[in-house]
């Protein structure tokens, strides 16, 4: 499916990044379990949080995106 990151995908830039752990799709609904990497306050090591992203997709474009913190 265009525009959806598959498990093992890593995207990073100078400030943030994410690592996709699992992806499940059922019709227009896609769920990614992922680690988000964010810079810490005051130059501390980056904070990694496990998230689930819930996406509603139509014609290869995300119509709605909601994130949930898993742990």
C-alpha positions as CSV (number, residue, x, y, z in Angstrom):
1,X,0.0,0.0,0.0
2,X,1.6,3.3,-1.0
3,X,2.5,5.7,1.8
4,X,2.5,3.0,4.6
5,X,5.8,2.1,6.3
6,X,6.5,-1.6,6.6
7,X,8.0,-3.4,9.6
8,X,11.8,-2.7,9.9
9,X,11.5,0.7,8.3
10,X,13.5,3.5,10.0
11,X,13.0,7.1,9.3
12,X,15.3,9.7,10.9
13,X,16.3,13.3,10.5
14,X,18.3,15.6,12.9
15,X,15.6,15.9,15.5
16,X,13.2,12.9,15.4
17,X,12.8,9.4,14.1
18,X,10.8,6.3,14.2
19,X,11.2,2.5,13.8
20,X,8.2,0.4,12.7
21,X,8.0,-2.8,14.6
22,X,4.7,-4.3,13.2
23,X,2.1,-3.4,10.7
24,X,-1.5,-4.7,10.4
25,X,-3.9,-3.7,7.7
26,X,-7.6,-4.5,7.3
27,X,-9.3,-2.7,4.5
28,X,-8.8,1.1,5.0
29,X,-7.5,0.6,8.6
30,X,-3.8,0.4,9.2
31,X,-2.1,-0.1,12.6
32,X,1.7,0.4,13.1
33,X,3.4,-0.5,16.3
34,X,6.5,1.7,16.4
35,X,9.3,3.3,18.5
36,X,9.4,7.1,18.3
37,X,12.8,8.6,19.0
38,X,12.7,12.2,20.3
39,X,15.4,14.4,21.6
40,X,15.5,14.7,25.4
41,X,15.5,18.0,27.4
42,X,18.8,19.8,27.9
43,X,20.7,17.6,25.5
44,X,20.0,14.4,27.4
45,X,19.9,11.1,25.5
46,X,16.9,10.6,23.2
47,X,13.6,9.3,24.6
48,X,12.1,6.2,23.0
49,X,8.5,5.5,23.4
50,X,6.5,2.6,22.0
51,X,3.4,3.8,20.1
52,X,0.5,2.3,18.1
53,X,-0.5,4.5,15.2
54,X,-4.1,4.0,13.9
55,X,-4.5,5.2,10.3
56,X,-7.6,5.4,8.1
57,X,-6.4,5.3,4.5
58,X,-8.2,6.2,1.2
59,X,-6.6,6.2,-2.2
60,X,-3.1,5.8,-0.6
61,X,-3.5,8.9,1.6
62,X,-4.0,9.1,5.3
63,X,-7.4,10.6,6.2
64,X,-7.1,10.3,9.9
65,X,-4.2,9.4,12.2
66,X,-4.3,8.8,16.0
67,X,-1.4,7.7,18.2
68,X,-1.6,5.7,21.4
69,X,1.2,5.1,23.9
70,X,1.5,1.4,24.7
71,X,4.2,1.5,27.5
